[in-house]
Amino acid sequence: MVRLVLLILFVVALVSIPFMVFGEALAEPFLASPAQRGIGLTLAAAVLLAADSVAPVPATLVIMSLAAKEGFLAGLIGGWLGMTAGVVFAGWFGRFAVGRIAPRILPDAELGRLRITLQTRLGWTLACLRSVPVLAETSVIVAAAAGVPLRRIVTLTLLPNLAVSLIYAVAASDSFLTASLAFLGTVAASGALWLWVRLARRRVSE
């Protein structure tokens, strides 16, 4: 358990340190850019969101900014494609970078057990954490590092990514208060879903 916690903390640090060092500097030009016709801004948002797993990109602000400047549909599609590309990149990073370090922290037997455990509840775990900063990226990276197939991770996050993009694309058209409530609502919903799954599993085991 101690080694597993160390692995998770290591991944959390990898995701968090760029934010602590650079803040939101990487996304500031995009957030400050004017609205423009065409798909240029949508593609820029998708690229930023794809880099979110290892770069200091405030995904919430990027999606809302895109929707406010280019419209609801651009925010929805750009956010969804960008978040999905971010899952692909995070999975690749977890598999080929963190996956090479993980065996030095966890023995092969423990990695195998972790992979089996993640496989049995991976869908719920990824869905619950999709809207939670840092943990969204951490869950994907740890799953990939443990050996969960990237295709399965991407497939299980398609709908949660769409739901998160939909919420923030809608929130962008209203006030800051609505946007804040949307963010808190997605986090609260994630927590409630996670708690419900835990309680349901506990009842089944009893």
C-alpha positions in Angstrom: 0.0 0.0 0.0 2.8 2.4 0.9 4.5 1.8 -2.5 1.2 2.3 -4.3 0.7 5.6 -2.5 4.2 6.7 -3.5 3.5 5.9 -7.1 0.3 7.9 -7.1 2.0 10.8 -5.3 4.8 10.7 -7.9 2.3 11.0 -10.7 0.3 13.8 -8.9 3.6 15.7 -8.6 4.3 15.3 -12.3 0.9 16.7 -13.1 1.0 19.5 -10.5 4.5 20.9 -10.7 4.1 22.6 -14.1 1.1 24.5 -12.7 3.1 25.6 -9.6 6.0 26.7 -11.7 4.3 28.3 -14.7 0.7 29.0 -13.5 -1.6 29.6 -16.5 1.0 31.3 -18.6 0.7 28.7 -21.4 -3.0 29.3 -21.9 -3.0 33.1 -21.4 -2.5 34.0 -25.1 -5.4 31.8 -26.0 -7.6 33.2 -23.2 -6.8 36.7 -24.3 -7.2 36.1 -28.0 -10.2 37.7 -29.8 -13.0 35.6 -31.4 -12.2 34.6 -35.0 -14.0 33.0 -37.8 -13.1 29.5 -38.9 -11.7 26.6 -36.9 -8.4 28.2 -35.9 -9.4 28.9 -32.3 -11.1 25.6 -31.9 -8.0 23.8 -33.1 -5.8 25.9 -30.7 -8.1 24.9 -27.8 -7.9 21.3 -28.8 -4.1 21.4 -28.9 -4.0 23.1 -25.4 -6.4 20.5 -23.9 -4.3 17.7 -25.5 -1.3 18.9 -23.6 -3.2 19.3 -20.3 -1.9 16.1 -18.8 1.7 17.4 -18.5 1.3 21.1 -19.2 -0.2 23.9 -17.1 -3.5 24.2 -19.0 -6.7 25.2 -17.1 -9.1 23.0 -19.1 -12.2 24.5 -17.6 -11.2 28.1 -18.7 -10.1 26.9 -22.1 -13.4 25.2 -22.9 -15.5 28.1 -21.5 -13.4 30.7 -23.3 -13.8 28.8 -26.6 -17.5 28.5 -26.2 -17.9 32.2 -25.2 -15.9 33.3 -28.3 -16.9 30.8 -31.0 -20.2 29.5 -29.7 -21.6 26.6 -27.9 -21.0 24.0 -30.6 -17.3 25.0 -30.9 -16.9 24.7 -27.2 -18.6 21.3 -27.1 -16.7 19.8 -30.0 -13.4 21.5 -29.3 -13.5 20.6 -25.7 -14.5 17.0 -26.3 -11.8 16.4 -29.0 -9.2 18.2 -26.9 -10.0 16.2 -23.7 -10.0 13.0 -25.7 -6.6 13.8 -27.2 -5.4 14.6 -23.7 -6.4 11.1 -22.6 -4.5 9.6 -25.5 -1.4 11.6 -24.6 -1.7 11.0 -20.9 -2.1 7.3 -21.6 0.9 7.3 -23.9 2.9 9.1 -21.3 1.8 6.7 -18.5 2.6 3.7 -20.6 6.0 4.6 -22.0 7.3 7.0 -19.4 5.8 6.3 -16.0 5.4 2.6 -16.9 9.2 2.3 -17.0 9.5 3.9 -13.6 6.6 2.0 -11.9 8.4 -1.4 -11.7 11.1 0.4 -9.6 8.5 1.4 -7.1 6.1 -1.6 -7.3 7.1 -5.2 -7.8 5.7 -7.0 -10.8 3.2 -8.9 -8.6 1.8 -5.7 -7.1 1.6 -4.1 -10.5 -0.4 -7.1 -11.7 -2.8 -6.8 -8.8 -3.2 -3.1 -9.4 -3.9 -3.7 -13.1 -6.6 -6.3 -12.2 -8.2 -4.0 -9.6 -8.2 -1.1 -12.0 -9.8 -3.2 -14.8 -12.7 -4.2 -12.6 -13.7 -0.7 -11.7 -11.9 1.4 -14.3 -15.1 2.8 -16.0 -16.5 4.2 -12.8 -13.1 5.5 -11.6 -12.4 7.4 -14.8 -15.9 8.7 -15.0 -15.9 10.0 -11.4 -12.5 11.7 -11.8 -12.9 13.3 -15.3 -14.0 16.7 -13.9 -11.5 16.7 -11.0 -8.3 18.7 -11.7 -5.1 16.8 -11.4 -6.9 13.5 -10.5 -8.4 13.3 -14.0 -4.9 13.1 -15.5 -3.4 11.1 -12.7 -6.1 8.3 -13.0 -5.3 7.9 -16.7 -1.5 7.9 -16.3 -1.6 5.4 -13.4 -4.0 3.1 -15.3 -1.8 3.1 -18.4 1.4 2.7 -16.3 -0.2 -0.4 -14.7 -0.7 -1.9 -18.1 -4.4 -1.2 -18.8 -4.8 -1.0 -22.7 -4.9 2.6 -24.0 -7.9 1.7 -26.2 -10.0 0.7 -23.2 -9.0 3.9 -21.3 -9.9 6.1 -24.3 -13.2 4.3 -24.9 -14.3 4.6 -21.2 -13.6 8.4 -21.2 -15.4 9.4 -24.4 -18.8 10.0 -22.8 -17.5 11.5 -19.6 -15.4 13.9 -21.7 -18.4 14.8 -23.7 -20.5 15.4 -20.6 -17.8 17.7 -19.0 -17.4 19.7 -22.3 -21.2 20.0 -22.5 -21.5 21.5 -19.0 -18.8 24.1 -19.5 -19.9 25.0 -23.0 -23.3 25.8 -21.6 -21.9 27.6 -18.5 -19.8 29.9 -20.8 -23.0 31.6 -22.1 -24.0 32.9 -18.6 -22.4 34.6 -15.7 -19.3 33.9 -13.7 -21.5 32.6 -10.9 -23.1 30.0 -13.2 -19.6 29.0 -14.4 -18.4 28.6 -10.8 -21.5 26.6 -9.9 -21.0 24.4 -13.0 -17.4 23.6 -11.9 -18.5 22.8 -8.3 -21.4 20.8 -9.6 -19.3 18.6 -11.8 -16.9 17.9 -8.9 -19.7 17.3 -6.5 -21.4 14.9 -9.0 -18.1 13.1 -9.5 -17.8 12.6 -5.7 -21.4 11.5 -5.4 -21.0 9.0 -8.2 -17.8 7.6 -6.6 -19.5 7.3 -3.2 -22.6 5.6 -4.7 -20.4 3.0 -6.5 -18.4 2.3 -3.3 -21.7 1.8 -1.3 -23.2 -0.3 -4.0 -20.1 -2.6 -4.0 -20.1 -2.8 -0.3 -23.7 -4.0 -0.2 -23.0 -6.6 -2.9 -20.0 -7.9 -0.9 -22.1 -8.2 2.3 
